[in-house]
Amino acid sequence: MSTIAENIAKVGARIREAAQASGRDSASIGLLAVSKTKPAQAVREAFAAGQHDFGENYLQEALDKQASLTDLPLIWHFIGPIQSNKTRPIAEHFAWVHSVDRLKIAERLSTQRPAHLAPLNICLQVNVSGEASKSGCSPDELAALAHAVTQLPNLKLRGLMAIPEPTDDPVQQRAAFARLRELQNGLDLGLDTLSMGMSHDLEAAIAEGATWVRIGTALFGARDYGTPNP
Ligand SMILES: *Cc1c(COP(=O)(O)O)cnc(C)c1O
C-alpha cells in the first residue's frame, strides 16, 4: 500500500504533467486534499508531506478533526452541501466555501463571518450536468446569484465549482469543465478560481482551466462509508 506522502507526490506529478500538456503553469493549480471520512492522523501525515489545504464535506466531522489539529497551520475548505442552520460554524471555522448555491446561504455566511477574520472565500457551485445532479445552482440562476454575492461585505467571491456527472469518457469530462469555464467567463467579474476535477478526472479539469483540484481517493485511498455521517 502506498503512503500518503507517496500519493501526494504522484498526484503532484499528474498535476504537473496535465499542466504541461495544456501549456499552463502548474503553480496556478492548487491541490485541495479532501480528507472526509479520514482520521486526523491522515491529515497530519499529509501536512508532514507539505500539504496545507484540506477539504471537508461533513460539518461535525470537520469540526472534530479541526479541534484535534489546532497545532498545525492548516487551511480548511468546506465543500459539502450546506443546510441553512449550519452556516454559523462554517463561517467561523473555514477559510473557503466551495459549495454555495443559493443567496440565503451566502447572506447568512456573510452576516455570521467573525469580524476579526478575513472575508470568507466563496465559490458558487453550479449544476453543469442538468438533472443528473441535485446540488448547485442552475446556469440560468448563476449571474443573478454571482452579482448578489459580490455585494456581501464579509465574503469574497472567487469563482465557480462543479461536480459533473461521473464519466470515464475524457471528451465528456472536458465538455462539462469547459461549460463551467465558459459560465465563469460570461460573468465578466474577474474571478480567479475554478474548483473542478477529482481523482478520476483531474487531467480533464486542468485542461479546461481548473485552479483547485479536489482530490480524496488518490491521496488517502478509498473511503469507507460503513459508519453513517450526519
Ligand atoms: C469527495 C469529494 C471529492 C474527492 O473525490 P475523489 O474522487 O475521492 O477524489 C471532491 N469534491 C467533492 C465535492 C467531494 O465531495
The ligand as a MOL file (V3000), in Angstrom:
LIG
                    3D

  0  0  0     0  0            999 V3000
M  V30 BEGIN CTAB
M  V30 COUNTS 15 15 0 0 0
M  V30 BEGIN ATOM
M  V30 1 C -15.4220 13.5260 -2.0350 0
M  V30 2 C -15.2860 14.7510 -2.8620 0
M  V30 3 C -14.1370 14.9700 -3.6350 0
M  V30 4 C -12.9940 13.9800 -3.7600 0
M  V30 5 O -13.3650 12.9330 -4.5980 0
M  V30 6 P -12.3110 11.7680 -5.0070 0
M  V30 7 O -12.9780 11.1270 -6.1690 0
M  V30 8 O -12.1840 10.8860 -3.8340 0
M  V30 9 O -11.0430 12.4250 -5.3750 0
M  V30 10 C -14.0510 16.1580 -4.3210 0
M  V30 11 N -15.0220 17.0880 -4.2670 0
M  V30 12 C -16.1330 16.9160 -3.5410 0
M  V30 13 C -17.1670 17.9710 -3.5130 0
M  V30 14 C -16.3050 15.7370 -2.8200 0
M  V30 15 O -17.4300 15.5730 -2.1250 0
M  V30 END ATOM
M  V30 BEGIN BOND
M  V30 1 1 1 2
M  V30 2 1 2 3
M  V30 3 2 2 14
M  V30 4 1 3 4
M  V30 5 2 3 10
M  V30 6 1 4 5
M  V30 7 1 5 6
M  V30 8 2 6 7
M  V30 9 1 6 8
M  V30 10 1 6 9
M  V30 11 1 10 11
M  V30 12 2 11 12
M  V30 13 1 12 13
M  V30 14 1 12 14
M  V30 15 1 14 15
M  V30 END BOND
M  V30 END CTAB
M  END
